Amino acid sequence: MKAICISCNQDIPENYCTRCGEPATLKRIDWHYIQHEIEHILHLEKGIFYTVKELLIRPGRTIHNFISNDRSRLVKPVIFVIITSLIYTLVNHFFNIEKGYFNFDQTGTAAINPINDWIQSHYGYANIILGVFLSLWLKLFFRKYGYNFFELLILLCFLQGMGMLMFTIFAAIEGITHTHLLQYSGMLFIVYFSWAVGQFFEKSKYINYLKALGVYIFGVITFTVCIFILGILIHTITKH
């Protein structure tokens, strides 16, 4: 008796549906299933280690290849930035580092504190939101290359994921040595960001590296201004 695919309601003649690839019977979730899922994320051929290695050595070409040719070997960009942000958050809390790489407490503005607390607890989502602002500036500065907003957002998810790993390393060193180093990790990431973006668009044009630096500066400024406006609006509404 033939099985019926639960996804497309087609007959499954053997072990898998010929239309959508759904298995005839799902394997029971056990230790082997969990082990396989962990290996799927971490294995070297197409997992987070491979993704980090490629983004460290040749970020521009790697991301360009992901967008245009092969999307099977790298960790999905949104998952990548969320996982790396989670790693940073865990290290940050483990060493009890009070100031993250984004911190608005220095303003002393009560309206900003809830927004600042949310960012400190949700770096993954905050990075994606920051990526939206950076994508808009990328679209403006590099509009002649024809990439759409979402393709640029993919580029930024990969780069911000690498940034979170840089912040993680510096946060760990800071936690061990008790020396404030996160400011230097921010400088390192700006250099990496400019190099990677310039390489992505056209590495032979030096002006692209300067434009990439401008994108990051304007993107962070725009993000910060919007955070302040949002915080003031929320504070005004809740106050009344």
C-alpha positions in Angstrom: 0.0 0.0 0.0 1.4 3.4 -1.1 1.9 6.1 1.4 0.4 9.6 0.9 2.7 12.6 1.1 1.5 14.9 3.9 2.9 18.0 2.1 1.5 17.6 -1.5 -1.0 14.7 -1.2 0.8 12.7 -3.8 1.4 8.9 -3.8 4.9 8.0 -2.5 6.0 5.0 -4.5 9.2 4.3 -2.5 10.9 6.0 0.5 10.5 9.6 -0.6 8.0 11.8 -2.5 9.1 12.3 -6.1 7.6 15.8 -6.1 8.7 17.5 -2.9 11.2 15.0 -1.4 9.2 14.4 1.8 10.0 11.0 3.4 7.3 8.3 3.5 7.7 7.9 7.2 9.4 10.3 9.7 12.2 8.9 11.8 11.6 8.9 15.5 13.3 11.7 17.4 16.0 10.2 19.5 19.7 10.7 20.3 20.7 9.9 16.8 18.3 12.5 15.4 19.7 15.2 17.8 23.3 14.2 17.0 22.5 14.5 13.3 21.0 18.0 13.7 24.0 19.2 15.7 26.4 17.8 13.1 24.4 19.4 10.4 25.0 22.8 12.0 28.6 22.3 13.0 30.2 20.0 10.4 33.1 21.4 8.5 32.0 20.9 4.9 28.9 23.0 5.0 28.3 24.3 8.5 29.2 27.1 10.8 32.9 26.4 10.9 33.1 26.3 7.1 31.1 29.5 6.9 33.3 31.3 9.4 36.5 30.2 7.6 35.3 31.4 4.2 34.0 34.7 5.6 37.3 35.3 7.3 39.4 34.5 4.2 37.4 35.8 1.3 34.1 37.3 2.5 33.2 39.3 -0.6 33.6 36.4 -3.0 32.0 33.9 -0.6 28.8 36.0 -0.1 28.6 36.9 -3.8 28.8 33.2 -4.7 26.0 32.4 -2.1 23.7 35.0 -3.6 24.4 34.2 -7.3 25.4 30.5 -7.5 25.6 28.1 -4.6 23.5 28.4 -1.4 24.0 24.9 -0.1 27.4 25.1 1.7 27.0 28.0 4.0 24.8 28.4 7.1 21.7 30.4 6.2 22.5 34.0 6.9 19.7 34.9 9.3 20.4 31.7 11.3 24.1 32.6 11.3 23.6 36.1 12.7 21.2 34.8 15.4 23.5 31.9 16.4 26.6 34.2 16.6 24.6 36.8 18.5 23.5 34.2 21.0 27.1 33.0 21.5 28.1 36.6 22.2 25.2 37.1 24.6 26.2 33.9 26.5 29.8 34.9 26.8 28.8 38.5 27.8 26.6 37.3 30.6 29.0 34.6 31.7 31.8 37.1 32.3 29.2 39.7 33.6 30.4 42.4 31.2 28.2 45.4 32.0 28.7 47.3 28.7 28.0 45.5 25.4 29.2 46.7 22.1 25.9 48.7 21.8 25.1 50.6 24.9 23.0 53.7 25.3 23.1 54.0 29.1 25.7 56.7 28.9 23.0 59.1 27.8 21.3 59.1 31.2 18.0 59.4 29.4 15.2 57.4 31.1 13.3 57.1 27.9 16.2 55.1 26.3 16.7 52.6 29.1 14.0 50.1 28.1 15.2 50.1 24.5 18.8 49.7 25.6 17.8 46.8 27.9 16.0 45.1 25.0 19.0 45.5 22.7 21.4 44.1 25.4 19.1 41.0 25.7 18.3 40.5 22.0 21.5 41.2 20.0 20.4 38.8 17.2 17.2 40.8 16.4 19.0 44.1 17.0 21.6 43.2 14.5 18.9 42.3 11.9 17.3 45.7 12.5 20.6 47.4 12.2 21.1 45.5 9.0 18.0 47.0 7.6 19.5 50.5 8.0 22.8 49.5 6.6 21.1 47.9 3.6 19.3 51.1 2.8 22.6 53.0 2.8 24.3 50.2 0.8 21.5 50.5 -1.8 22.1 54.2 -2.0 25.9 54.1 -2.1 26.2 51.1 -4.5 23.0 51.4 -6.5 24.8 51.0 -9.9 25.5 47.4 -9.1 21.9 46.4 -9.2 21.5 44.4 -6.0 18.1 44.6 -4.4 17.4 45.4 -0.7 17.1 41.7 0.4 20.3 40.6 -1.3 22.1 43.4 0.5 20.5 42.3 3.8 21.9 38.8 3.2 25.3 40.3 2.8 25.0 42.2 6.1 23.7 39.2 8.0 26.9 37.3 7.2 29.1 40.3 8.0 27.3 41.1 11.3 27.6 37.5 12.3 31.3 37.7 11.9 31.2 40.9 13.8 29.5 39.1 16.7 32.2 36.4 16.7 34.9 39.2 16.9 33.0 40.8 19.8 32.8 37.4 21.5 36.5 36.8 21.4 37.3 40.3 22.8 34.5 39.9 25.4 36.1 36.6 26.5 39.6 38.2 26.7 38.1 41.2 28.6 36.4 38.8 31.0 39.6 37.0 31.7 42.0 39.9 31.9 39.5 42.5 33.3 40.7 45.0 30.6 38.0 46.9 28.6 38.6 45.7 25.0 35.2 45.8 23.3 35.9 49.3 21.9 38.8 47.8 20.0 36.7 45.0 18.7 34.4 47.6 17.3 37.3 49.2 15.5 38.4 45.9 14.1 34.9 45.1 12.8 34.7 48.5 11.0 37.9 47.6 9.2 36.6 44.1 8.4 33.2 45.5 7.3 34.8 48.0 4.9 37.2 45.4 3.5 34.5 42.8 3.0 31.9 45.2 1.4 34.5 46.7 -0.9 35.6 43.2 -1.9 32.0 42.2 -2.5 31.2 44.9 -5.0 34.5 45.4 -6.9 37.7 44.9 -5.0 39.9 46.6 -7.6 38.1 50.0 -6.9 39.6 51.6 -3.8 36.7 54.1 -3.6 34.4 51.2 -2.7 36.2 50.6 0.5 35.7 54.3 1.5 32.1 54.1 0.5 31.7 51.0 2.6 33.1 52.9 5.6 30.6 55.6 4.9 27.8 53.1 4.8 28.6 51.8 8.2 29.0 55.2 9.8 25.7 56.5 8.4 23.9 53.2 9.1 24.9 53.3 12.8 24.0 57.0 13.1 20.6 56.4 11.5 20.0 53.4 13.7 20.9 55.3 16.9 18.7 58.3 16.0 15.7 56.0 15.4 16.4 54.3 18.7 16.3 57.6 20.5 13.1 58.7 18.7 11.4 55.4 19.4 12.5 55.5 23.1 11.1 59.0 23.5 7.8 58.1 21.8 7.3 55.1 24.0 8.3 57.1 27.1 5.8 59.8 26.2 3.0 57.4 25.5 3.4 55.3 28.7 3.9 58.5 30.8 0.5 59.7 29.9 
